[in-house]
């Protein structure tokens, strides 16, 4: 894994140190070990994990300039993507990993301890976290690789972002329709879609990173309950 992840990251213009490569190797070992107990990922092949989880997570660092010592929250982090790879690459960032399943947070706690990184782990649904005064509008960057459509994902994520910060959504190749569909939601929530970058990630195919800048505070009515977010997207 050490050589694989170094090679895949080099292809996207990122050089990993030997220590960082070793952290990714241990991360992979724990991912496979825990995946037998809880459902973390369908992708388990060494080469595919190196490309589709590790390198893919780090593409964000090439398409958005994360400022020094930024406060970053990974919303619906699952097995820790993209948050943990970003923290391995950028130890200076302050990372919060939010997930609704405690079993996944136990896995993430083990990963952080084993590979030697610090992260705050929050057991919460995204819509509840977005209303929590300790978390609401307190991050420079909210990131998510969640599969929800962008108009839904924006309501889950933008409430976490402070004015002047940004929300980064990591999507697949066909994001243009989602971006248009989400314009109203992003505006209502205090944001503005400033760019979307499409690129090919080797054999993994097309990817799109969508960046929405936070221009004003999110109205207090948002985020709504999950059932309303899903049934009546903004």
C-alpha positions in Angstrom: 0.0 0.0 0.0 2.8 2.4 0.8 4.1 2.3 -2.8 0.6 2.2 -4.3 -0.7 5.3 -2.5 2.5 7.2 -3.2 2.2 6.4 -6.9 -1.5 7.3 -7.2 -1.0 10.5 -5.3 2.0 11.4 -7.6 -0.3 11.1 -10.6 -2.6 13.9 -9.2 0.4 16.1 -8.2 0.7 15.2 -4.6 4.0 14.0 -3.0 3.6 11.9 0.1 6.4 11.4 2.7 7.4 7.9 3.8 5.7 8.6 7.2 2.4 9.7 5.4 2.6 6.6 3.2 3.0 4.4 6.3 -0.1 6.1 7.9 -2.1 5.2 4.8 -0.9 1.6 5.0 -2.0 1.3 8.6 -5.3 3.0 7.7 -5.9 0.4 5.0 -5.1 -2.5 7.3 -7.6 -1.3 9.9 -10.2 -0.6 7.2 -10.0 -4.2 6.0 -9.9 -5.6 9.6 -13.0 -3.6 10.8 -14.9 -4.1 7.5 -15.4 -7.7 8.5 -17.3 -6.6 11.6 -19.1 -3.5 10.4 -20.0 -2.3 6.9 -17.5 0.4 6.0 -16.8 0.0 2.3 -17.5 -2.2 -0.7 -14.1 -1.3 -2.1 -11.5 -3.5 -0.4 -8.9 -4.3 -3.2 -5.6 -2.7 -2.3 -5.2 -0.9 -5.7 -8.8 0.3 -5.7 -8.6 1.7 -2.1 -5.4 3.5 -3.0 -7.1 5.2 -6.0 -10.8 5.4 -5.2 -10.6 6.3 -1.5 -7.1 7.7 -0.6 -6.1 9.6 -3.8 -9.7 10.5 -4.5 -10.0 12.1 -1.1 -6.8 14.1 -1.6 -8.0 15.6 -5.0 -9.8 18.2 -2.9 -6.5 19.7 -1.9 -5.6 20.2 -5.5 -8.9 21.9 -6.4 -9.5 24.1 -3.3 -6.8 26.0 -1.3 -7.4 24.9 2.3 -6.0 27.7 4.4 -3.4 27.1 7.1 -4.8 25.8 10.4 -8.3 25.7 8.9 -11.2 24.2 10.9 -12.6 21.4 8.7 -15.7 19.2 9.3 -16.3 16.0 7.3 -20.1 15.6 7.3 -21.3 12.0 7.1 -17.7 10.8 7.1 -18.5 7.1 7.1 -15.1 5.3 7.0 -13.3 8.7 7.2 -13.2 9.9 3.6 -12.2 12.5 2.8 -11.4 13.8 6.3 -8.7 11.5 7.5 -6.7 11.5 4.2 -6.8 15.3 4.3 -5.5 15.3 7.9 -2.7 13.0 6.9 -1.7 15.3 4.1 -2.3 18.5 6.1 -1.6 17.9 9.8 -2.1 21.6 10.5 -5.9 21.5 9.9 -8.2 21.1 12.8 -10.5 18.1 11.8 -14.0 17.2 13.0 -15.5 13.9 11.8 -19.3 13.8 12.1 -21.3 10.6 11.6 -24.6 9.2 12.8 -23.4 5.7 13.5 -21.5 5.1 16.7 -19.8 1.9 15.5 -18.2 3.9 12.7 -16.9 6.5 15.2 -15.4 3.6 17.2 -13.5 2.6 14.0 -12.4 6.2 13.3 -11.2 6.6 16.9 -9.0 3.5 16.5 -7.6 4.8 13.2 -6.7 8.2 14.6 -5.0 6.6 17.6 -3.1 4.1 15.5 -1.8 6.5 12.9 -1.2 9.3 15.3 -3.6 12.1 14.2 -6.0 14.2 16.2 -9.7 14.6 15.3 -12.8 15.5 17.2 -15.4 12.8 16.7 -19.1 13.9 16.8 -21.9 11.3 17.0 -24.8 13.2 15.4 -27.1 13.3 12.4 -26.1 16.1 10.1 -29.3 18.1 10.5 -29.0 18.0 14.3 -25.3 19.0 14.2 -26.1 21.9 12.0 -28.4 23.3 14.7 -25.9 22.6 17.5 -24.6 26.0 18.7 -21.1 24.5 19.3 -20.9 23.4 15.6 -23.1 25.8 13.7 -21.3 28.3 11.5 -17.9 27.5 13.2 -15.9 25.9 10.4 -13.8 27.3 7.6 -14.6 24.3 5.4 -17.3 21.6 5.4 -16.6 18.6 3.1 -18.7 15.6 2.1 -18.5 12.7 -0.3 -22.0 11.7 0.6 -24.3 10.4 -2.2 -27.2 12.8 -1.5 -28.1 15.1 -4.3 -26.5 18.6 -4.0 -29.6 20.5 -3.1 -30.1 18.1 -0.1 -26.4 17.9 0.7 -26.2 21.7 0.8 -28.8 22.0 3.6 -26.9 19.4 5.6 -23.5 21.0 5.2 -23.7 24.8 4.7 -25.1 25.5 8.2 -21.7 24.3 9.6 -19.8 26.9 7.6 -18.9 30.3 8.9 -19.3 33.4 6.7 -16.2 33.6 4.5 -15.8 29.8 4.5 -16.8 27.2 2.0 -18.6 23.9 1.4 -16.9 21.4 -0.9 -19.0 18.6 -2.3 -17.2 15.7 -4.0 -19.4 14.3 -6.7 -19.2 11.9 -9.7 -19.0 12.8 -13.4 -22.6 14.0 -14.0 -22.9 16.9 -11.6 -24.0 19.7 -13.9 -27.7 19.0 -13.5 -27.3 18.8 -9.7 -25.5 22.1 -9.6 -28.3 23.9 -11.5 -30.9 22.2 -9.3 -29.1 23.3 -6.1 -28.6 27.0 -7.0 -31.7 28.0 -5.1 -30.8 25.9 -2.1 -27.3 27.3 -1.9 -28.6 30.9 -2.1 -31.3 30.4 0.6 -28.7 28.9 2.9 -26.3 31.9 2.5 -24.0 30.6 -0.1 -23.0 31.0 -3.7 -21.6 28.3 -6.0 -18.3 29.7 -7.1 -16.9 26.8 -9.2 -17.2 23.2 -10.2 -14.1 21.4 -11.4 -14.4 18.2 -13.5 -11.5 15.9 -13.9 -10.6 12.3 -14.7 -9.2 10.2 -11.8 -7.4 7.5 -13.8 -9.3 4.3 -14.2 -11.8 5.4 -11.6 -13.4 7.7 -14.1 -14.8 11.3 -13.9 -15.1 13.3 -10.8 -16.5 16.8 -10.0 -15.7 19.0 -7.0 -18.3 21.7 -6.3 -17.3 24.7 -4.2 -19.9 26.9 -2.6 -18.7 30.0 -0.7 -20.6 31.1 2.4 -21.6 34.8 1.9 -24.1 35.3 4.7 -25.5 33.5 7.7 -27.8 30.6 7.3 -31.4 31.5 8.3 -32.4 30.0 11.6 -35.1 27.9 10.0 -32.4 25.7 8.4 -31.5 22.9 8.5 -34.9 21.4 8.7 -35.8 17.9 9.8 -34.3 15.2 7.6 -37.7 14.1 6.3 -38.5 17.6 5.1 -35.0 18.0 3.6 -35.5 14.8 1.5 -39.2 15.2 0.6 -39.1 19.0 -0.1 -35.6 20.0 -1.2 -35.0 23.7 -1.4 
